[in-house]
Amino acid sequence: MEEFKNKAIDFVKSNKKAVIAVGALATLAALKLHFRGGVCRADKNLEKKVVVITGGNSGIGKVTVETLAKKGCTVIFGARDEAKSEAVVKRIRAIDPDCQILYFPLDLADKRSIEEFSERVKEVCDCVNILINNAGVYATERR
Ligand SMILES: NC(=O)c1ccc[n+]([C@@H]2O[C@H](COP(=O)([O-])OP(=O)(O)OC[C@H]3O[C@@H](n4cnc5c(N)ncnc54)[C@H](OP(=O)(O)O)[C@@H]3O)[C@@H](O)[C@H]2O)c1
């Protein structure tokens, strides 16, 4: 074991530049993977499924909206900030003009807004295949 350790130290000492280069490349690869974010590997056919998702204009909801729209789903999402939401719709339509994506205003803290959202969903589709209740609060401490 000691012999192996000494050989490893000698190798590093005599190949300093190469070791640094390999380390730097590994760090860059790890950073690239980290900042690329998660990748959806699910291969289930979701084409034409109707998905309703709350909070689709940022964070996890936004990524979910984009992923499901790319998979051929009809995605309907709700959130409060209209400008931010319309920007999400515009961005996805710019990538795929045929994608089925709709935004309706929704404030989950307002019962009337929830009812209006539901009515608008009912106007555009007969059934909802997938409901994703994404918007909400994740509290780690009791408030
Ligand atoms: N990120 C994490 O590490 C993590 C970990 C565990 C659980 N979660 C849970 O995962 C969900 C999404 O997290 P996130 O980090 O992606 O959050 P986020 O980036 O803050 O997004 C929250 C989304 O919900 C919408 N929203 C907030 N209040 C709303 C309301 N009253 N009515 C309608 N829409 C509302 C926001 O849009 P508007 O502001 O425009 O309404 C936004 O689109 C949350 O339920 C969170 O608790 C997240």
PDBQT file of the ligand as one rigid body, heavy atoms in Angstrom, charges set to zero:
ROOT
HETATM    1  N1  LIG A 201     -37.071  24.701  -5.626  1.00  0.00    +0.000 N 
HETATM    2  C1  LIG A 201     -36.913  23.781  -4.690  1.00  0.00    +0.000 C 
HETATM    3  O1  LIG A 201     -35.790  23.445  -4.282  1.00  0.00    +0.000 OA
HETATM    4  C2  LIG A 201     -38.124  23.080  -4.091  1.00  0.00    +0.000 A 
HETATM    5  C3  LIG A 201     -37.945  22.080  -3.148  1.00  0.00    +0.000 A 
HETATM    6  C4  LIG A 201     -39.057  21.423  -2.615  1.00  0.00    +0.000 A 
HETATM    7  C5  LIG A 201     -40.315  21.772  -3.031  1.00  0.00    +0.000 A 
HETATM    8  N2  LIG A 201     -40.467  22.759  -3.942  1.00  0.00    +0.000 N 
HETATM    9  C6  LIG A 201     -41.842  23.102  -4.344  1.00  0.00    +0.000 C 
HETATM   10  O2  LIG A 201     -41.952  23.047  -5.772  1.00  0.00    +0.000 OA
HETATM   11  C7  LIG A 201     -42.835  24.051  -6.213  1.00  0.00    +0.000 C 
HETATM   12  C8  LIG A 201     -42.149  24.977  -7.230  1.00  0.00    +0.000 C 
HETATM   13  O3  LIG A 201     -40.982  25.505  -6.659  1.00  0.00    +0.000 OA
HETATM   14  P1  LIG A 201     -40.083  26.537  -7.447  1.00  0.00    +0.000 P 
HETATM   15  O4  LIG A 201     -38.802  26.625  -6.742  1.00  0.00    +0.000 OA
HETATM   16  O5  LIG A 201     -40.078  26.179  -8.893  1.00  0.00    +0.000 OA
HETATM   17  O6  LIG A 201     -40.899  27.895  -7.181  1.00  0.00    +0.000 OA
HETATM   18  P2  LIG A 201     -40.853  29.296  -7.912  1.00  0.00    +0.000 P 
HETATM   19  O7  LIG A 201     -39.735  29.392  -8.892  1.00  0.00    +0.000 OA
HETATM   20  O8  LIG A 201     -40.973  30.315  -6.847  1.00  0.00    +0.000 OA
HETATM   21  O9  LIG A 201     -42.218  29.278  -8.757  1.00  0.00    +0.000 OA
HETATM   22  C9  LIG A 201     -43.437  29.327  -8.110  1.00  0.00    +0.000 C 
HETATM   23  C10 LIG A 201     -44.494  29.408  -9.193  1.00  0.00    +0.000 C 
HETATM   24  O10 LIG A 201     -45.762  29.436  -8.566  1.00  0.00    +0.000 OA
HETATM   25  C11 LIG A 201     -46.487  30.597  -8.978  1.00  0.00    +0.000 C 
HETATM   26  N3  LIG A 201     -47.278  31.038  -7.849  1.00  0.00    +0.000 N 
HETATM   27  C12 LIG A 201     -46.870  31.450  -6.635  1.00  0.00    +0.000 A 
HETATM   28  N4  LIG A 201     -47.906  31.822  -5.874  1.00  0.00    +0.000 NA
HETATM   29  C13 LIG A 201     -49.023  31.624  -6.641  1.00  0.00    +0.000 A 
HETATM   30  C14 LIG A 201     -50.402  31.841  -6.433  1.00  0.00    +0.000 A 
HETATM   31  N5  LIG A 201     -50.890  32.356  -5.289  1.00  0.00    +0.000 N 
HETATM   32  N6  LIG A 201     -51.275  31.525  -7.413  1.00  0.00    +0.000 NA
HETATM   33  C15 LIG A 201     -50.819  31.014  -8.583  1.00  0.00    +0.000 A 
HETATM   34  N7  LIG A 201     -49.526  30.794  -8.850  1.00  0.00    +0.000 NA
HETATM   35  C16 LIG A 201     -48.626  31.101  -7.881  1.00  0.00    +0.000 A 
HETATM   36  C17 LIG A 201     -45.431  31.597  -9.416  1.00  0.00    +0.000 C 
HETATM   37  O11 LIG A 201     -45.897  32.482 -10.411  1.00  0.00    +0.000 OA
HETATM   38  P3  LIG A 201     -46.550  33.930 -10.045  1.00  0.00    +0.000 P 
HETATM   39  O12 LIG A 201     -45.684  34.536  -9.008  1.00  0.00    +0.000 OA
HETATM   40  O13 LIG A 201     -46.567  34.660 -11.346  1.00  0.00    +0.000 OA
HETATM   41  O14 LIG A 201     -47.922  33.624  -9.563  1.00  0.00    +0.000 OA
HETATM   42  C18 LIG A 201     -44.393  30.653 -10.035  1.00  0.00    +0.000 C 
HETATM   43  O15 LIG A 201     -44.730  30.353 -11.362  1.00  0.00    +0.000 OA
HETATM   44  C19 LIG A 201     -43.308  24.806  -4.977  1.00  0.00    +0.000 C 
HETATM   45  O16 LIG A 201     -44.519  24.232  -4.543  1.00  0.00    +0.000 OA
HETATM   46  C20 LIG A 201     -42.228  24.526  -3.969  1.00  0.00    +0.000 C 
HETATM   47  O17 LIG A 201     -42.729  24.614  -2.668  1.00  0.00    +0.000 OA
HETATM   48  C21 LIG A 201     -39.402  23.430  -4.492  1.00  0.00    +0.000 A 
ENDROOT
TORSDOF 0
